[in-house]
């Protein structure tokens, strides 16, 4: 006869509630091996292995949600940088490699570095993405059709001059 664990035992081992396991059963995610004569749920080895996979996917989903939030914050930082300073620099004729432009990009770099540690090549690559990716490019083109190019050039100059 196979070893079976009650719903209470499985909940304790998994660090979840019995209610969670009943919910998993109701949605077909984790069905018990059998129901006892008293209606209690019992799980055997195959269900325990499946429970481990479900838990791993749940943890992965939480990680993905955290990453999505981090990337949203990064995108918001980029948008704020563009609104405040880059457009003014571009329209004032400040060269992308000028100290004033690099100081603005330094703020952007600090914001990015709170979420990621870019080196010279990867930070320059981020600038290239702002120019070449249609979604990023559209954000800049709304402000000024020359802004994506300016921003890419300023980030590249910053990476070469201040990250080397």
C-alpha positions, 0 to 999 in steps of 0.5 A: 500500500502506498504512503498517503498524507492527509491534507493537514500534513501536506499543508504543514509540509508545504507551508500553505493552508488546508484552504489553499489545498482545497482551492487547488483541488477545486480549480484542478491544479492539485487533486488528491489521490483519493478521498477517505470514507470520511471525505478527507483528502489524501495525497500520495507521492505523485501528488506531492511531486506535483505540489512541488512543481506548483510551488516552484511555479508560484515562486517563479510567478512572484519573481516575475511580478517583482521584475515587472514592477522593477522594470515599470519603475525603470521606465518611469525614471526614463520618462521623467528624465526625458521630460525634465532635461533632455528636451531642453538640452536638445532644443538649446543646441547643447551637444550630447557630449557636452558636460551639461548633457552628461550631467543630466545623463549621470542622473539617469545612470544613477536611477538605472543603477538602483535596479541594474549595474550597467557597464560601459557596453551595456549602458551604451546598449541601453541608449541604442535600444532607446533609438532602435526599439519602436516602443521607446522610439515612439516615446521620444518622437512624441516630444521631438523627432530628434530626441531619441538620437540625441539621447542615444548619443548622450548616453554613449558619450556618458558611457565612454567618458565617465564609465571607463 
